[in-house]
Amino acid sequence: MTAQAQAATATQASTQPAAGKVKVATIWLDGCSGCHMSFLDMDERLVELAEKIEIVFSPFVDAKTLPSQVDVGIIEGSISNEEDEHKARLFRDRCKLLVSLGDCAVNGNVPAMRNPFKLETVYERAYLENVNVNQQIPTDGVPALLKTVRPVHGVVDVDVFIPGCPPSADTIHTILSDLIEGRTPEPIKVTRFGA
Amino acid sequence: MPINAPPPSVRVVTLRIDGLDLSAREDETIIEVCRENKIPIPSLCWMDGLSVVGACRLCMVEVTGQNRLLAACATRVAEGMEVTTDSEKLRRYRRTLVELLFAERNHVCSVCVSNGHCELQWLAEACGVDHVRMPYRNAGYGVDSSHEMFRVDHNRCVLCTRCVRVCDEIEGAHTWDLMGRGSDCQVITDLARPWGESDTCTSCGKCVQVCPTGALVKQGTSVGEMVKDQHFLPILARRRSAR
């Protein structure tokens, strides 16, 4: 099945009125949170959106665990460490429809600029060369970095891609509305790499 | 007096492109006729005023009676020719080509001086590239900022060779050329010496203006500030051919 067909099927499933509102989860992996800020930039449109969707897990809300069934999962940021990879897989397992939001999630973007360098070199540059005090490479309590940064679809299947750095509030609103209303979104008509 | 008036000996042919009946001079290529008639075909290496290399393959079209695709930039029109510029197959090929360009080098649009004014970005939009399906190569390429006015970032180069051709054919300096094969191929100045030390470069900046991406840019530009002006090229090219 093509990604678009998958998106259409999943969208239809996600808009079943059983639970009333469409359950949406968002997560911030290796990105700058700009995409989440852009989401908030929908301003007063958030009020009308809140009547149609319920945000069940997100940096925006207090919930600490991802529910077992979510309609739309939105991922900001690339897959840069083991924790990112684990969370992306968890989102894929529990979300009927998975959305890559922003250039980091879609193509790796700035986090992936370390990819041409060896991982040891990256660690040395960040934690030894440019540090005057307490030079050390952190190992305890932090997830290990992956050798290469990958876009989300490099790890799990993704249904909808929204490029942009960040995608504008209008773009997010258009595509989210399409998904809620059961239409197949066409992101490339409203945004592009680097937009 | 128009200096590009066709010599009287050139004949006119009629052909059909996407169902439209058109006439053209027999020495024209398919892409030239399409551009004149506002029929959109994506292209990258082709440029009005430069010689044809047919390198990017984005302008491939279907021609009735041919069992393979033809590059519209490198195929002359012919009497009775029937051309299709847009089909499911062509769209699929073009999208894949653009994705491969993104996967090959490091085009990080969000932090590029050409962001918003880039032909590769426009092509991605036009070809429906909302993500790249193949893995990125992640190979690092060099950046040469030794020239006092310009910079070359090989990470953003698509090897269209517009710079090589404009420098040779229009400026007459031939500072630019190609070195290496396959993924090692890159544009070089003189004999792969730093651009700033080039004996042949006249610092005219034509290469920067014709570069479709953020590979050749002016020094001192920040994200999205590099806007290119290519209007000079057809004018200079016609003057040169009229000499």
Interface residues (C-beta under 8 A of the other chain):
Chain A: S100 D103 V106 N107 G108 N109 V110 A112 M113 N115 P116 F117 T148 P151 H153 G154 V158 F161 I162 P163 C165 P187 I188 R192 F193 G194
Chain B: F102 N106 H107 V108 C109 S110 V111 C112 N115 G116 Q121 A124 E125 G128 V129 D130 H131 V132 R133 P135 Y136 N138 A139 G140
